């Protein structure tokens, strides 16, 4: 069971699943989050992709400008988390 699981988060995640286009996603996330929050999520996803490609911490920090603390957190999730990063990146790659 996810640590995030609760009724409010169910509504949020179900709402995200209903987005039908990139334009809808941009509009929703622009209203929901700050630009910095969206950029941080995108940066983490990119860092996870680079980790899964076998890049070193140094290479990833240089390419993404992510902090070492955040990269360490992403790395821990990639190695020991729920597999969410890998699943979404595989789906993205298949597109």
Long-range contacts (C-beta under 8 A, 24 or more apart in sequence): 2-82, 40-70, 43-70, 44-70, 44-74, 45-85, 45-88, 45-89, 47-71, 47-74, 48-74, 48-77, 48-78, 48-85, 48-86, 48-89, 49-85, 49-89, 51-75, 51-78, 52-78, 52-85, 52-86, 52-89
